[in-house]
């Protein structure tokens, strides 16, 4: 049976509807429904991506020779011969007075920039970087929060054909060096500290350690922020922007590096993922317009840091002539309703947030009021069905749950105006993404859990990994399991009606009695129980072929105790709502659940600790939250080993 439809499709007035009309008028192509359009987009990739290029009026300084010179993965070659620049498309729209940026901060006054003002600041930053010797291919690194200076410096870097990489200041020095040392930056921009709600965080020590650990640095630009002093021996932000030059954009090849994004780095050296100018431009034009329905004049607010791929996606709202709303600080300060109040104050049309935040608001009975809101974007982890109910009921807007990754800096599956929103499900695949679920033998499965795979190349698949000249690490990351097919690492079920449910990471999938179980369904049930603030589930397999042990860890709300009554409620809920196989053998209390800085639970590292791996080998505490609970898992392993 099909699940409940929370929102019916409607194309009128949407960017996707405008594209469908354009295809009919300019290409003579008409499609009865979204499935037909999607099928064309994956069956005819050259025609589809050429239509994206033409529909959005991509400015090429040199034309492309063909759309796709090689469709082999890895190694696909998109738009050979073309030269362009991402920053030009973000900044040149012909309306100087249109609002480009609104910035809010826990330590600064609100700031607004028109497109004209943003271009002027980027031009000065570009001139300053040129004075520092930055040119094509050089790396500019940032240790900055989500503030206008980060956006300005990024666009200035891109305009020069240099390569951007950023880390958020909540990262410790070791985590930053693990990332930035790989790319050997020439220039570092850094803040001496930041405010997080009512708390001032001094980062002077970390900045000093980062400077000392990057021998390739030639210049450090100190960006004033918070109450801390800019470190001595640095160029000030004002000095960087001291001179003016005309704003120009260096034409670069389609796959010229735009920025380096990093994997979470929680269990080893982060992957340094290189994305190109052209791939990101086309993908983000498509993503913002067709998936997120971002229209000129919209206001886009997504709670993110500069270390998460959502920052890169957020600032690309500029290529749609929309306003980017930046927020620097604690999104839940002074209370849980802060995000909703800020969205209302910013008159956001699109708000992006996390499932954990929505479920917390549901538990607390929050009644948000954001009259301007048209779309609620949700990503970072699966949104339980109850979260769909709450968000749709309280806000009366489209709930767009999506899933993708840093690896493509976009989404594989998501909602859009031409698809209904099903309760508890992601509506369908994104245009141009030939996504499916595979069983271990590489066969497509429907209505069964399988590996999320992509069977054809995308322009925003990584250009490369940094310092991976032979591509060995790149191939091992995505193509070792199914040769020629991208394996993403998510566990997914596609339904007969085309929607899908992400059930967690496939390396954390549970296998009890030969039945694979996704972790997301556990969390949806357990965390809906009163008194449970967070949870994590791990399955320790039996090498002898037995059912193994299922361990459930719970973080409790203040004043709640894990007594026999609560244990019984947890087991009964899992048995009744899921199955007897989902009932844990062990339930333990932990002070917190370790997560990446983007909110993903560290299921695989915790499993390795419980298998006996030293915690320092599997979890980088500088790249995680809730790492104070790691000692609990180490202690549990010791106790289990002592009684084995």
C-alpha positions as CSV (number, residue, x, y, z in Angstrom):
1,X,0.0,0.0,0.0
2,X,1.2,3.5,-0.8
3,X,1.9,5.7,2.2
4,X,-0.1,8.8,3.0
5,X,0.5,11.7,0.7
6,X,1.1,14.9,2.7
7,X,1.4,17.3,-0.2
8,X,0.2,16.8,-3.8
9,X,2.4,17.9,-6.7
10,X,2.0,21.3,-8.3
11,X,4.1,22.9,-11.0
12,X,2.4,26.2,-11.4
13,X,4.8,29.1,-10.8
14,X,7.8,26.9,-10.0
15,X,11.2,26.9,-11.5
16,X,10.7,23.2,-12.5
17,X,7.5,24.1,-14.2
18,X,9.3,26.9,-16.1
19,X,11.9,24.4,-17.3
20,X,9.2,21.9,-18.5
21,X,7.6,24.8,-20.5
22,X,11.0,25.7,-21.9
23,X,11.7,22.1,-23.0
24,X,8.4,22.1,-24.8
25,X,9.0,25.4,-26.5
26,X,12.7,25.2,-27.3
27,X,13.3,21.4,-27.6
28,X,9.9,20.1,-28.6
29,X,9.9,17.8,-25.6
30,X,6.8,17.2,-23.5
31,X,6.6,14.9,-20.5
32,X,3.4,13.4,-18.9
33,X,4.9,13.3,-15.4
34,X,8.1,13.6,-13.5
35,X,9.0,9.9,-14.0
36,X,9.0,10.5,-17.8
37,X,11.2,13.6,-17.4
38,X,13.6,11.8,-15.1
39,X,13.8,8.8,-17.4
40,X,14.8,11.1,-20.3
41,X,17.3,12.9,-18.2
42,X,19.2,9.7,-17.4
43,X,18.7,8.0,-20.8
44,X,19.8,11.0,-22.7
45,X,22.5,12.6,-20.5
46,X,24.0,14.8,-23.2
47,X,20.7,16.2,-24.2
48,X,19.7,16.8,-20.6
49,X,22.9,18.5,-19.5
50,X,23.0,20.6,-22.6
51,X,19.5,21.8,-21.8
52,X,20.6,22.8,-18.3
53,X,23.5,24.8,-19.9
54,X,21.1,26.5,-22.3
55,X,18.1,27.0,-20.1
56,X,20.2,28.8,-17.4
57,X,22.3,30.8,-19.9
58,X,25.7,29.6,-18.8
59,X,28.4,32.2,-19.8
60,X,31.2,30.3,-21.6
61,X,34.3,32.3,-22.6
62,X,35.1,29.3,-25.0
63,X,32.4,27.0,-26.2
64,X,32.4,23.3,-25.4
65,X,33.2,20.7,-28.1
66,X,30.7,18.2,-26.9
67,X,28.8,17.5,-23.7
68,X,30.2,14.2,-22.6
69,X,33.4,13.0,-24.2
70,X,33.6,9.8,-22.1
71,X,30.9,8.2,-20.0
72,X,33.1,5.7,-18.3
73,X,33.3,5.9,-14.5
74,X,35.6,7.0,-13.1
75,X,37.0,9.2,-15.7
76,X,34.0,10.8,-17.4
77,X,34.9,14.0,-19.3
78,X,32.3,16.8,-19.3
79,X,32.1,19.7,-21.6
80,X,35.7,19.5,-22.9
81,X,36.9,22.8,-24.5
82,X,34.6,25.0,-22.5
83,X,36.0,27.8,-20.2
84,X,34.0,29.6,-17.6
85,X,34.1,30.8,-14.0
86,X,31.7,29.9,-11.2
87,X,32.1,33.3,-9.5
88,X,31.0,35.2,-12.5
89,X,27.6,33.4,-12.4
90,X,27.2,34.1,-8.7
91,X,27.9,37.8,-9.0
92,X,26.9,39.1,-12.5
93,X,23.1,39.4,-12.7
94,X,22.6,43.0,-13.9
95,X,20.7,44.2,-10.8
96,X,23.1,46.1,-8.4
97,X,20.3,46.9,-5.9
98,X,18.9,43.4,-5.4
99,X,19.7,42.0,-2.0
100,X,22.5,39.4,-2.1
101,X,23.3,38.7,1.6
102,X,21.7,39.0,5.0
103,X,24.0,38.1,7.9
104,X,23.1,37.4,11.5
105,X,25.5,36.6,14.3
106,X,25.6,36.0,18.0
107,X,28.4,38.6,18.3
108,X,27.8,41.1,15.5
109,X,25.0,43.4,14.3
110,X,22.9,42.3,11.3
111,X,24.5,43.1,8.0
112,X,23.0,43.4,4.5
113,X,24.8,43.5,1.1
114,X,23.3,44.2,-2.3
115,X,24.7,42.5,-5.3
116,X,26.5,45.7,-6.2
117,X,28.0,45.9,-2.7
118,X,29.0,42.3,-2.7
119,X,30.7,42.6,-6.1
120,X,32.6,45.7,-4.8
121,X,33.9,43.7,-1.8
122,X,34.8,40.7,-3.9
123,X,36.7,43.0,-6.3
124,X,38.8,44.5,-3.4
125,X,39.4,41.0,-1.8
126,X,40.5,39.8,-5.3
127,X,42.9,42.7,-5.6
128,X,44.3,41.9,-2.1
129,X,44.8,38.3,-2.9
130,X,46.6,39.2,-6.1
131,X,48.9,41.4,-4.1
132,X,49.7,38.4,-1.9
133,X,50.7,36.4,-5.0
134,X,47.6,34.3,-5.3
135,X,47.0,33.0,-8.9
136,X,45.4,30.1,-10.7
137,X,45.8,26.8,-8.9
138,X,47.0,28.3,-5.6
139,X,45.2,27.3,-2.5
140,X,43.4,29.8,-0.2
141,X,42.3,28.3,3.1
142,X,39.9,29.6,5.7
143,X,39.3,29.1,9.4
144,X,36.2,31.1,9.4
145,X,32.6,30.9,10.6
146,X,29.6,31.5,8.4
147,X,30.1,35.2,8.0
148,X,30.2,37.6,4.9
149,X,34.0,37.6,4.9
150,X,34.0,33.9,4.2
151,X,31.7,34.3,1.2
152,X,33.6,37.3,-0.1
153,X,37.0,35.6,0.2
154,X,35.6,32.4,-1.5
155,X,34.2,34.3,-4.5
156,X,37.4,36.3,-4.8
157,X,39.5,33.1,-4.7
158,X,37.3,31.5,-7.4
159,X,37.5,34.6,-9.6
160,X,41.2,34.2,-9.8
161,X,41.1,30.5,-10.6
162,X,42.6,29.7,-7.2
163,X,41.3,26.8,-5.0
164,X,39.3,27.4,-1.8
165,X,39.1,25.2,1.3
166,X,37.5,26.0,4.6
167,X,37.2,24.6,8.1
168,X,34.9,25.9,10.8
169,X,36.5,27.4,13.9
170,X,34.9,24.8,16.2
171,X,37.4,22.4,14.7
172,X,40.5,21.8,16.8
173,X,44.0,22.4,15.4
174,X,44.7,18.8,14.7
175,X,41.5,18.4,12.7
176,X,42.3,21.5,10.7
177,X,45.8,20.4,10.0
178,X,44.6,16.9,8.9
179,X,42.7,18.7,6.2
180,X,44.6,21.7,5.2
181,X,48.1,20.2,5.3
182,X,47.0,18.0,2.4
183,X,46.5,20.9,0.0
184,X,49.5,23.1,1.1
185,X,47.8,26.5,1.1
186,X,49.5,29.7,0.4
187,X,47.1,32.0,2.3
188,X,45.1,31.4,5.4
189,X,42.2,33.6,6.6
190,X,41.3,33.1,10.3
191,X,39.3,34.5,13.2
192,X,40.8,34.7,16.6
193,X,37.6,33.4,18.2
194,X,33.9,33.3,17.9
195,X,30.7,33.5,19.9
196,X,28.4,30.5,20.4
197,X,25.3,31.9,22.1
198,X,26.4,33.6,25.3
199,X,29.8,31.8,25.2
200,X,33.0,33.4,23.8
201,X,35.4,30.9,22.4
202,X,39.1,31.9,22.2
203,X,40.8,30.2,19.2
204,X,44.1,32.1,19.4
205,X,46.0,28.9,20.5
206,X,44.5,26.9,17.7
207,X,45.3,29.6,15.1
208,X,48.9,29.6,16.3
209,X,49.1,25.8,16.0
210,X,47.6,25.9,12.5
211,X,50.0,28.5,11.3
212,X,53.0,26.6,12.7
213,X,51.7,23.3,11.1
214,X,51.4,24.7,7.6
215,X,54.9,25.5,6.3
216,X,53.6,26.5,2.9
217,X,51.8,29.5,4.2
218,X,53.1,32.8,2.9
219,X,50.4,35.1,4.4
220,X,47.8,35.0,7.2
221,X,44.8,37.3,7.1
222,X,43.3,38.0,10.5
223,X,39.5,38.6,10.3
224,X,38.2,40.4,13.4
225,X,35.5,38.5,15.2
226,X,34.2,38.3,18.7
227,X,36.1,39.9,21.6
228,X,39.5,38.3,20.9
229,X,42.4,40.3,19.3
230,X,43.6,39.5,15.8
231,X,46.9,37.7,16.2
232,X,50.0,39.8,15.7
233,X,52.0,39.3,12.5
234,X,48.8,38.9,10.4
235,X,47.4,41.1,7.6
236,X,44.1,42.6,8.7
237,X,41.0,42.1,6.7
238,X,40.7,45.8,6.1
239,X,44.3,45.9,4.7
240,X,43.4,43.0,2.4
241,X,40.5,45.1,1.0
242,X,42.5,48.4,0.9
243,X,42.8,48.8,-2.9
244,X,40.4,48.6,-5.7
245,X,40.6,47.0,-9.1
246,X,38.0,46.1,-11.7
247,X,36.3,42.8,-11.0
248,X,37.4,40.3,-13.5
249,X,36.9,36.5,-13.8
250,X,39.6,34.3,-15.1
251,X,38.1,31.8,-17.6
252,X,39.1,28.3,-16.6
253,X,38.4,24.8,-18.0
254,X,35.2,23.1,-17.0
255,X,36.9,20.8,-14.5
256,X,39.3,23.3,-13.1
257,X,39.4,23.0,-9.3
258,X,37.0,25.3,-7.5
259,X,37.2,24.0,-4.0
260,X,38.3,21.1,-1.8
261,X,35.7,19.6,0.5
262,X,36.6,17.0,3.1
263,X,35.0,13.8,4.4
264,X,34.2,13.7,8.1
265,X,37.7,12.5,9.1
266,X,36.3,10.7,12.2
267,X,38.1,7.4,11.6
268,X,41.2,8.5,9.6
269,X,42.7,11.1,7.4
270,X,39.8,13.0,5.7
271,X,39.4,12.6,2.0
272,X,40.3,15.8,0.2
273,X,37.6,15.9,-2.5
274,X,38.2,18.2,-5.4
275,X,35.2,19.8,-7.1
276,X,35.3,21.8,-10.4
277,X,33.9,25.1,-11.5
278,X,31.7,23.7,-14.3
279,X,30.4,20.7,-12.5
280,X,29.4,22.6,-9.4
281,X,27.8,25.4,-11.4
282,X,25.6,23.1,-13.4
283,X,24.7,20.9,-10.5
284,X,23.8,23.8,-8.2
285,X,21.8,25.6,-10.9
286,X,19.8,22.3,-11.3
287,X,19.6,21.6,-7.5
288,X,18.5,25.1,-6.4
289,X,16.0,25.6,-9.3
290,X,14.4,22.1,-9.6
291,X,14.9,20.4,-6.3
292,X,14.7,23.4,-3.9
293,X,12.6,25.6,-6.1
294,X,14.9,28.6,-5.4
295,X,13.7,31.6,-7.4
296,X,15.1,35.0,-8.0
297,X,14.4,37.2,-5.0
298,X,14.0,34.2,-2.6
299,X,15.7,34.2,0.7
300,X,17.6,31.0,1.5
301,X,18.6,30.1,5.1
302,X,20.3,26.9,5.9
303,X,21.9,26.3,9.3
304,X,25.4,25.2,8.5
305,X,29.1,25.8,9.1
306,X,31.8,26.5,6.6
307,X,33.0,22.9,7.1
308,X,29.9,21.3,5.7
309,X,28.9,20.8,2.1
310,X,25.6,22.6,2.8
311,X,27.6,25.9,3.1
312,X,28.7,25.5,-0.5
313,X,25.2,24.7,-1.5
314,X,23.8,27.6,0.4
315,X,26.0,30.2,-1.1
316,X,25.2,28.9,-4.6
317,X,21.7,30.4,-4.1
318,X,23.5,33.4,-5.6
319,X,23.6,31.8,-9.0
320,X,19.8,31.8,-8.9
321,X,19.8,35.6,-8.0
322,X,18.4,34.7,-4.6
323,X,19.4,36.2,-1.2
324,X,21.8,34.1,0.9
325,X,21.0,34.3,4.6
326,X,24.0,33.6,6.8
327,X,24.0,32.7,10.5
328,X,27.0,32.6,12.7
329,X,26.4,31.2,16.2
330,X,24.3,28.8,18.1
331,X,21.1,28.1,16.2
332,X,19.3,27.0,19.4
333,X,20.2,30.0,21.6
334,X,18.7,31.2,23.8
335,X,16.2,28.4,23.3
336,X,14.8,25.8,20.9
337,X,12.7,28.3,19.0
338,X,15.6,30.4,17.9
339,X,15.8,28.9,14.4
340,X,12.1,29.6,13.7
341,X,12.4,33.2,15.0
342,X,15.4,33.9,12.9
343,X,13.7,32.4,9.8
344,X,10.7,34.7,10.4
345,X,13.0,37.7,10.9
346,X,14.9,36.9,7.7
347,X,11.6,36.3,5.8
348,X,13.1,33.1,4.6
349,X,11.3,31.3,1.8
350,X,13.5,28.2,2.2
351,X,14.8,27.0,5.6
352,X,17.1,24.1,5.8
353,X,17.6,22.2,9.1
354,X,18.1,18.8,10.6
355,X,15.8,15.9,11.5
356,X,17.2,16.0,15.0
357,X,16.1,19.6,15.4
358,X,12.6,18.9,14.0
359,X,12.1,16.0,16.3
360,X,13.3,18.0,19.3
361,X,10.8,20.7,18.4
362,X,8.1,18.1,18.1
363,X,8.9,16.6,21.5
364,X,8.8,20.1,23.1
365,X,5.5,21.1,21.5
366,X,7.1,24.1,19.6
367,X,4.6,26.1,17.5
368,X,6.7,27.8,14.8
369,X,5.4,30.8,12.8
370,X,7.2,31.6,9.6
371,X,4.7,33.2,7.2
372,X,7.2,33.6,4.4
373,X,8.3,30.0,4.3
374,X,7.5,28.0,1.2
375,X,9.8,25.0,1.6
376,X,11.4,23.2,4.5
377,X,14.7,21.4,3.5
378,X,15.8,18.5,5.7
379,X,19.1,16.6,5.4
380,X,21.9,15.2,7.5
381,X,20.1,12.0,8.5
382,X,16.8,10.3,7.8
383,X,13.6,12.2,8.9
384,X,11.2,9.8,10.7
385,X,7.6,9.7,9.5
386,X,6.5,11.5,12.7
387,X,8.8,14.4,11.8
388,X,7.0,14.7,8.4
389,X,3.7,14.8,10.3
390,X,4.9,17.5,12.7
391,X,6.5,19.7,10.1
392,X,3.7,19.5,7.5
393,X,1.0,20.0,10.2
394,X,2.7,22.9,12.0
395,X,4.1,24.8,9.0
396,X,1.8,23.8,6.1
397,X,4.7,23.9,3.6
398,X,6.5,21.4,1.4
399,X,8.8,19.2,3.5
400,X,11.7,18.4,1.2
401,X,13.8,15.6,2.7
402,X,16.9,15.0,0.7
403,X,20.0,12.8,0.7
404,X,23.3,13.3,-1.0
405,X,26.8,14.0,0.2
406,X,30.0,15.9,0.2
407,X,31.2,13.6,-2.5
408,X,28.9,15.2,-5.1
409,X,28.1,18.4,-3.2
410,X,24.5,17.9,-3.9
411,X,21.6,15.4,-3.6
412,X,20.9,12.0,-5.2
413,X,17.3,11.8,-4.1
414,X,15.0,14.6,-2.9
415,X,11.6,16.1,-3.4
416,X,10.5,18.6,-6.0
417,X,7.3,20.4,-7.0
418,X,6.3,17.7,-9.5
419,X,6.4,14.8,-7.0
420,X,4.0,14.2,-4.1
421,X,5.5,14.3,-0.6
422,X,4.9,10.8,1.0
423,X,4.9,10.5,4.7
424,X,8.3,9.2,5.9
425,X,9.8,8.9,2.4
426,X,12.0,10.9,0.1
427,X,9.9,11.6,-3.0
428,X,12.3,10.4,-5.7
429,X,15.6,10.6,-7.6
430,X,16.9,14.0,-8.8
431,X,17.0,14.8,-12.5
432,X,20.1,13.4,-14.2
433,X,20.9,11.0,-11.4
434,X,20.6,7.4,-12.5
435,X,20.2,6.1,-8.9
436,X,19.1,2.6,-7.8
437,X,19.5,0.0,-5.0
438,X,21.7,-2.9,-5.7
439,X,22.0,-6.3,-3.9
440,X,25.4,-7.8,-3.1
441,X,25.5,-9.4,-6.6
442,X,25.0,-6.0,-8.4
443,X,21.3,-6.6,-9.2
444,X,18.8,-3.8,-8.9
445,X,16.2,-4.4,-6.2
446,X,12.9,-2.6,-5.5
447,X,11.1,-2.7,-2.2
448,X,14.2,-4.3,-0.6
449,X,17.1,-2.7,1.2
450,X,20.2,-2.4,-0.9
451,X,23.3,-0.3,-1.6
452,X,22.6,3.1,-3.0
453,X,24.4,3.3,-6.4
454,X,24.6,5.7,-9.3
455,X,24.9,4.0,-12.7
456,X,26.0,6.9,-14.8
457,X,28.3,9.9,-14.3
458,X,27.3,13.3,-13.0
459,X,29.2,16.6,-13.7
460,X,29.7,17.2,-10.0
461,X,31.3,13.9,-9.2
462,X,34.8,14.7,-7.9
463,X,37.4,15.9,-10.3
464,X,39.8,13.9,-8.2
465,X,41.1,13.5,-4.6
466,X,44.0,15.8,-3.8
467,X,47.4,14.0,-3.8
468,X,45.8,10.9,-5.5
469,X,47.5,11.2,-8.8
470,X,46.9,7.6,-9.8
471,X,43.3,7.7,-8.6
472,X,43.7,4.6,-6.4
473,X,42.0,6.1,-3.4
474,X,39.2,7.6,-5.5
475,X,38.4,4.2,-7.1
476,X,38.6,2.4,-3.8
477,X,36.1,4.9,-2.3
478,X,33.4,4.5,-4.8
479,X,34.0,1.8,-7.5
480,X,35.6,-1.3,-5.8
481,X,32.3,-3.0,-5.0
482,X,30.6,-2.6,-8.3
483,X,33.1,-1.9,-11.1
484,X,32.0,1.0,-13.2
485,X,29.1,1.9,-10.8
486,X,29.3,4.4,-8.0
487,X,28.6,2.9,-4.6
488,X,27.8,5.7,-2.2
489,X,27.7,3.8,1.1
490,X,24.0,4.5,2.0
491,X,21.5,1.7,2.7
492,X,18.3,2.5,0.8
493,X,14.9,1.0,-0.2
494,X,13.2,2.2,-3.4
495,X,9.4,1.7,-3.4
496,X,7.2,0.6,-6.3
497,X,5.9,4.2,-6.6
498,X,9.4,5.6,-7.0
499,X,10.1,7.1,-3.6
500,X,12.8,5.9,-1.3
501,X,13.8,5.5,2.4
502,X,17.4,5.9,3.5
503,X,18.1,3.5,6.3
504,X,21.5,4.6,7.4
505,X,25.1,3.9,6.3
506,X,25.6,0.5,4.8
507,X,28.7,0.0,6.8
508,X,26.5,0.2,9.9
509,X,23.8,-2.0,8.6
510,X,22.7,-4.7,11.0
511,X,22.4,-8.3,10.0
512,X,20.4,-10.5,12.4
513,X,19.5,-14.0,11.3
514,X,20.2,-13.3,7.7
515,X,17.9,-10.2,7.7
516,X,19.5,-6.8,7.1
517,X,18.1,-4.0,9.2
518,X,18.7,-0.3,8.7
519,X,19.6,1.8,11.8
520,X,17.4,4.7,10.9
521,X,14.2,2.8,11.7
522,X,15.5,2.0,15.2
523,X,16.1,5.6,15.9
524,X,12.7,6.7,14.7
525,X,11.1,4.4,17.2
526,X,13.4,4.7,20.2
527,X,13.8,8.5,20.0
528,X,10.1,9.0,19.8
529,X,9.7,7.6,23.4
530,X,9.5,10.1,26.2
531,X,12.7,10.4,28.1
532,X,15.0,9.3,25.2
533,X,17.1,12.2,24.0
534,X,19.3,10.3,21.6
535,X,20.3,6.7,20.7
536,X,22.8,4.6,18.8
537,X,22.5,0.9,17.8
538,X,25.3,-1.5,17.0
539,X,25.3,-5.2,16.0
540,X,28.2,-7.4,16.9
541,X,28.1,-10.3,14.6
542,X,28.9,-13.9,15.7
543,X,31.8,-15.4,13.8
544,X,30.2,-18.8,14.3
545,X,27.1,-17.8,12.3
546,X,24.8,-17.1,15.2
547,X,22.5,-14.1,15.6
548,X,25.2,-12.0,17.4
549,X,24.4,-9.3,19.8
550,X,22.3,-6.2,19.3
551,X,23.4,-3.3,21.6
552,X,21.3,-0.2,22.0
553,X,22.8,2.9,23.7
554,X,20.6,5.7,24.9
555,X,21.2,9.2,26.1
556,X,18.4,10.2,28.5
557,X,16.6,13.5,29.1
558,X,17.3,15.3,32.3
559,X,15.9,13.6,35.3
560,X,15.1,10.3,33.5
561,X,16.5,7.0,34.7
562,X,16.9,3.8,32.8
563,X,14.8,1.5,35.0
564,X,13.1,-1.8,34.2
565,X,9.9,0.0,33.2
566,X,11.7,2.1,30.6
567,X,13.7,-0.9,29.3
568,X,10.4,-2.7,28.8
569,X,8.8,0.2,27.0
570,X,11.8,0.4,24.6
571,X,11.7,-3.3,23.8
572,X,7.9,-3.4,23.4
573,X,8.0,-0.4,21.0
574,X,10.7,-2.0,18.9
575,X,8.9,-5.4,18.9
576,X,5.5,-3.9,18.1
577,X,6.5,-1.2,15.6
578,X,9.3,-3.1,13.9
579,X,9.8,-6.8,14.7
580,X,11.2,-9.2,17.3
581,X,14.6,-9.1,15.5
582,X,14.8,-5.4,16.4
583,X,14.7,-6.0,20.1
584,X,18.2,-5.3,21.6
585,X,20.0,-7.8,23.7
586,X,21.6,-5.0,25.7
587,X,20.5,-1.5,26.6
588,X,23.1,0.8,28.1
589,X,23.0,4.5,29.1
590,X,25.7,6.8,27.8
591,X,26.1,10.5,28.5
592,X,25.9,11.5,24.8
593,X,26.0,9.9,21.4
594,X,29.2,10.7,19.4
595,X,28.5,12.4,16.1
596,X,30.4,14.0,13.3
597,X,30.3,17.8,13.3
598,X,27.6,17.6,10.7
599,X,25.4,15.5,12.9
600,X,25.9,11.9,11.7
601,X,26.1,9.2,14.4
602,X,29.4,7.4,14.7
603,X,28.0,3.9,14.4
604,X,30.9,2.2,12.7
605,X,33.6,3.7,15.0
606,X,31.7,2.7,18.1
607,X,31.4,-0.8,16.8
608,X,35.1,-1.0,16.2
609,X,35.8,0.2,19.8
610,X,33.5,-2.6,21.1
611,X,35.5,-5.0,18.9
612,X,38.6,-3.9,20.7
613,X,40.2,-1.2,18.5
614,X,41.8,1.6,20.5
615,X,39.5,4.6,20.6
616,X,42.3,7.0,19.4
617,X,42.6,4.9,16.2
618,X,39.0,5.1,15.2
619,X,37.6,8.4,16.5
620,X,39.3,11.8,15.9
621,X,37.8,13.8,18.8
622,X,38.6,17.1,17.1
623,X,36.1,16.2,14.4
624,X,33.3,15.0,16.6
625,X,30.7,16.1,19.1
626,X,29.7,14.0,22.1
627,X,33.1,12.4,22.2
628,X,33.1,12.5,26.0
629,X,30.9,9.4,25.8
630,X,33.7,7.4,24.1
631,X,35.1,6.4,27.5
632,X,31.8,4.7,28.2
633,X,32.2,2.5,25.1
634,X,35.8,1.7,26.0
635,X,34.8,0.8,29.5
636,X,32.0,-1.4,28.2
637,X,34.4,-3.3,26.0
638,X,36.8,-3.9,28.9
639,X,33.9,-5.2,31.1
640,X,32.7,-7.5,28.3
641,X,36.2,-8.8,27.6
642,X,36.8,-9.5,31.3
643,X,33.7,-11.6,31.5
644,X,34.0,-13.4,28.2
